[in-house]
Structure formats: structure tokens, C-alpha cells
Amino acid sequence: MPLTAMIGPSILNADLGQLSEESRKLLENGADYLHLDVMDGHFVPNLTFGHPVVKCLRNKIKDAFFETHMMVQNPQQWIEPMADANVNQYTFHIEPVADSVAAVCRKVREAGMKCGLALKPGTDVKVVEEFIDMADLVLVMTVEPGFGGQKFMADQMTKVKMLREKYPNLNIEVDGGVGPATIEQCAEAGANWIVSGTAVIKAEDQKAVIKTLKETVQKCCL
């Protein structure tokens, strides 16, 4: 099955008081999905929003693909609430649940969601390999999770390259500091799902930025 280029703006830097309007605007400007950053103030030193906000957003936006990026200490706790909020893909960090990754993956699938596995910059990519068959996607963080607007870590492309070489049909996502200036590195390494926050949200022409990101991925790796 051929890979698809997917651009998913992170709404972390959007005006959360106008979340549904901002999200609709992103989708109208060409976003393929919405990347929703959920932080608990424990796994990362920041607090964003949880399933009640996601459910309210879903009530306003019925058809878009929602990916929740669960930067939380206990991802098991939020599987059912996010499924109830009609999340499509539940992407969780493997670091806090190193001994129970497989069990969490099973619970995510049983709840009717796709399953994504996320890696912090300091986590060896080999850690995720035994779980590849259980995942729909692997997310390679290109900043330390927790805050938007950080500088892109180019050295994380080594992980993307390794995954792409070993798993040619795997959906590989990158998140953190990705925009027109860094998209080529991501695409050449083999990423096909692209999370872009500040570069898209703050752009004068969101449609043009999303188009540039998508075309670069399509040109390089698809």
C-alpha cells in the first residue's frame, strides 16, 4: 500500500478561545488532519487540554481526522475518554509505559482508535521496533515535548532514516520545529506525516505553507 503525504497542523499555538474556528480554517487551507497536543503537567512540564475540550471540538467538526498526541504519564487512563470523544488516532509516548506498551496498544485498538507510538529525542529508536506490528504510526519528536516554538533537532533524522529503511510501508511522523525551512530534511529522511505548529498557525498564508510542506514530501519520498 503506497504511503500518503499527510500534513497535520498542531493547534498548540492557535487561539484556544477560538479553537473550532481556527481548526476549520486549517482544514479549509489544506490540512489533512488535526494534531491535538494533550499534556498533563507530569510527563512534560506543561498543561494543555484534555478529553472534554477534544469532545467539544469534535461536536463542532464532525469529519476531520483527529490525532491526539498524548504527552501524559499514564496514557492508559485516557484511552476510553478519548475514544468517547471520537478521536481517530491515539498516539502515546512509550517512555512512561516501557513495560506495558503492548497492553496499551491493544487497549487503544480495542477502543476503536488507530495507535501511534511516540519517541522523545533521547529515546533510542530500537526501543520501538518490537512494537511496530502493533502500531499504525511512529512519531519521532524533533524537539523536547512540552512546548511549541522550539528549534528543530536535525540529528533526529537518523531515527527516521533507520525506520524508513527497515519498514518501507510504515507511517512515520515528525513533530517539532517543522516548517518550510526544515521540511526537506524530514522528507528526504522518509517522514510522510508532518506535524507543523508555529510555521503554519502563524503564517500569513496558511494554504501556501501547507501546500509547500505537502509537495516537498510527495517529491522526496512518495
C-alpha positions as CSV (number, residue, x, y, z in Angstrom):
1,M,0.0,0.0,0.0
2,P,1.6,3.3,-1.1
3,L,2.4,5.9,1.5
4,T,0.4,9.1,1.6
5,A,1.8,12.6,2.5
6,M,-0.2,13.9,5.4
7,I,0.1,17.4,6.9
8,G,-1.3,17.9,10.3
9,P,-1.1,21.3,11.9
10,S,-0.6,21.3,15.7
11,I,-3.2,23.6,17.3
12,L,-1.0,24.2,20.3
13,N,-0.2,27.7,19.3
14,A,-3.7,28.5,18.0
15,D,-6.1,30.8,19.8
16,L,-7.7,28.2,22.0
17,G,-10.5,30.6,22.7
18,Q,-11.4,30.3,19.0
19,L,-10.5,26.6,18.7
20,S,-13.2,25.4,16.3
21,E,-12.9,28.4,14.1
22,E,-9.1,28.1,13.9
23,S,-9.4,24.4,13.3
24,R,-11.9,24.8,10.5
25,K,-9.6,27.4,8.9
26,L,-6.7,25.0,8.9
27,L,-8.8,22.3,7.3
28,E,-10.1,24.7,4.6
29,N,-6.5,25.7,3.9
30,G,-5.5,22.1,3.1
31,A,-4.7,20.3,6.4
32,D,-5.1,16.6,6.2
33,Y,-5.7,16.1,9.9
34,L,-5.5,17.9,13.2
35,H,-2.7,17.2,15.7
36,L,-4.0,17.7,19.2
37,D,-1.3,18.0,21.9
38,V,-2.5,16.7,25.2
39,M,-0.2,17.4,28.2
40,D,-0.7,16.6,31.8
41,G,1.9,18.7,33.6
42,H,3.7,15.5,34.8
43,F,5.2,13.7,31.8
44,V,6.0,17.2,30.4
45,P,6.2,20.5,32.3
46,N,3.2,22.0,30.6
47,L,-0.6,21.6,30.8
48,T,-2.9,22.0,27.8
49,F,-6.3,20.4,27.4
50,G,-8.0,17.1,27.8
51,H,-10.8,15.0,26.5
52,P,-13.6,17.5,27.4
53,V,-12.1,20.0,25.0
54,V,-11.5,17.4,22.3
55,K,-15.1,16.2,22.6
56,C,-16.4,19.8,22.3
57,L,-14.2,20.3,19.2
58,R,-15.5,17.0,17.7
59,N,-19.0,18.2,18.2
60,K,-18.2,21.3,16.1
61,I,-16.0,19.4,13.5
62,K,-17.6,16.1,12.6
63,D,-15.5,14.7,9.8
64,A,-11.8,15.7,10.3
65,F,-9.2,13.1,11.3
66,F,-8.1,13.8,14.9
67,E,-4.8,12.6,16.2
68,T,-4.2,13.1,20.0
69,H,-0.5,13.3,20.9
70,M,-0.7,12.0,24.5
71,M,2.2,13.6,26.4
72,V,1.0,12.1,29.6
73,Q,2.4,10.0,32.4
74,N,-0.5,7.5,32.3
75,P,-1.7,7.0,28.7
76,Q,-3.9,4.1,29.8
77,Q,-6.1,6.4,31.8
78,W,-7.3,8.4,28.9
79,I,-7.9,5.8,26.2
80,E,-11.7,5.4,26.8
81,P,-12.3,9.1,27.3
82,M,-10.6,9.9,24.0
83,A,-12.4,7.2,22.2
84,D,-15.6,8.6,23.6
85,A,-14.5,12.0,22.1
86,N,-14.3,10.3,18.7
87,V,-10.6,10.6,18.3
88,N,-9.3,8.7,15.3
89,Q,-5.7,8.1,16.3
90,Y,-4.2,7.8,19.8
91,T,-0.5,8.5,19.8
92,F,1.2,7.9,23.1
93,H,4.8,8.1,24.4
94,I,6.4,4.7,25.2
95,E,8.7,6.1,27.8
96,P,6.4,6.2,30.8
97,V,4.9,2.7,30.0
98,A,8.0,0.9,28.9
99,D,6.8,-2.4,30.5
100,S,3.3,-2.3,29.1
101,V,3.5,-0.8,25.6
102,A,1.9,-3.8,24.0
103,A,-1.0,-3.8,26.5
104,V,-1.6,-0.1,25.9
105,C,-1.6,-0.7,22.1
106,R,-4.2,-3.4,22.5
107,K,-6.4,-1.2,24.6
108,V,-6.2,1.6,22.0
109,R,-7.2,-0.7,19.2
110,E,-10.0,-2.3,21.3
111,A,-11.4,1.2,21.9
112,G,-11.6,1.6,18.1
113,M,-8.8,4.0,17.5
114,K,-5.6,3.8,15.4
115,C,-2.4,3.5,17.5
116,G,0.6,5.7,17.3
117,L,3.9,5.3,19.2
118,A,5.9,8.4,20.1
119,L,9.6,8.7,21.0
120,K,11.3,11.6,22.8
121,P,14.6,12.8,21.3
122,G,16.6,10.9,24.0
123,T,14.9,7.6,23.4
124,D,16.7,5.0,21.2
125,V,14.8,4.2,18.1
126,K,15.5,0.5,18.7
127,V,13.1,0.5,21.7
128,V,10.1,0.8,19.4
129,E,11.0,-1.9,17.0
130,E,9.3,-4.8,18.8
131,F,6.0,-2.9,18.8
132,I,6.0,-1.9,15.1
133,D,3.5,-4.6,14.2
134,M,1.0,-3.2,16.7
135,A,1.3,0.4,15.5
136,D,-0.2,2.4,12.7
137,L,2.4,5.1,13.0
138,V,5.7,6.0,14.8
139,L,6.2,9.6,15.8
140,V,9.8,10.8,16.1
141,M,9.9,14.0,18.2
142,T,12.2,16.6,16.7
143,V,12.1,18.8,19.8
144,E,11.7,18.0,23.5
145,P,8.0,17.5,24.0
146,G,6.1,20.1,26.1
147,F,6.3,23.4,24.4
148,G,5.7,24.8,20.9
149,G,8.2,27.1,19.0
150,Q,11.3,25.1,19.7
151,K,14.3,24.7,17.4
152,F,14.3,21.6,15.1
153,M,16.7,18.9,16.1
154,A,18.2,17.7,12.8
155,D,20.0,14.8,14.4
156,Q,16.7,13.0,14.9
157,M,16.5,12.4,11.2
158,T,18.8,9.4,11.8
159,K,15.9,7.7,13.5
160,V,13.6,8.5,10.6
161,K,16.0,7.1,8.1
162,M,16.5,3.9,10.0
163,L,12.8,3.3,10.4
164,R,12.1,4.1,6.7
165,E,14.9,1.7,5.5
166,K,13.7,-1.1,7.7
167,Y,9.9,-0.5,7.4
168,P,9.2,0.9,4.0
169,N,5.4,0.8,4.5
170,L,5.4,2.4,8.0
171,N,3.8,5.8,8.5
172,I,6.5,7.9,10.1
173,E,5.5,11.2,11.7
174,V,7.8,14.1,12.8
175,D,6.8,16.8,15.2
176,G,8.7,19.9,16.4
177,G,10.2,22.9,14.6
178,V,9.0,21.7,11.2
179,G,8.2,24.2,8.6
180,P,9.3,25.3,5.1
181,A,13.0,25.7,6.3
182,T,13.2,22.1,7.7
183,I,10.7,20.1,5.7
184,E,13.2,18.9,3.1
185,Q,15.3,17.2,5.8
186,C,12.2,15.5,7.1
187,A,11.0,14.4,3.7
188,E,14.4,13.2,2.5
189,A,14.8,11.1,5.7
190,G,11.5,9.4,4.9
191,A,8.8,11.1,7.1
192,N,5.4,11.1,5.4
193,W,3.2,12.5,8.3
194,I,4.2,16.1,9.1
195,V,3.2,18.0,12.2
196,S,3.8,21.7,11.9
197,G,2.7,24.2,14.5
198,T,4.0,27.7,14.6
199,A,5.1,27.7,10.9
200,V,1.5,27.0,9.8
201,I,-0.5,28.7,12.6
202,K,1.3,32.0,12.4
203,A,1.7,32.0,8.6
204,E,0.2,34.9,6.7
205,D,-0.8,32.4,4.0
206,Q,-1.5,29.0,5.7
207,K,-2.6,27.4,2.5
208,A,0.7,28.2,0.8
209,V,2.7,26.8,3.7
210,I,0.7,23.6,3.9
211,K,1.0,23.2,0.1
212,T,4.8,23.6,0.3
213,L,5.1,21.0,3.0
214,K,2.9,18.5,1.2
215,E,4.6,18.9,-2.2
216,T,8.0,18.5,-0.6
217,V,7.1,15.3,1.0
218,Q,5.5,14.0,-2.2
219,K,8.5,14.9,-4.2
220,C,11.1,13.4,-1.9
221,C,9.7,10.1,-0.6
222,L,6.5,9.1,-2.3
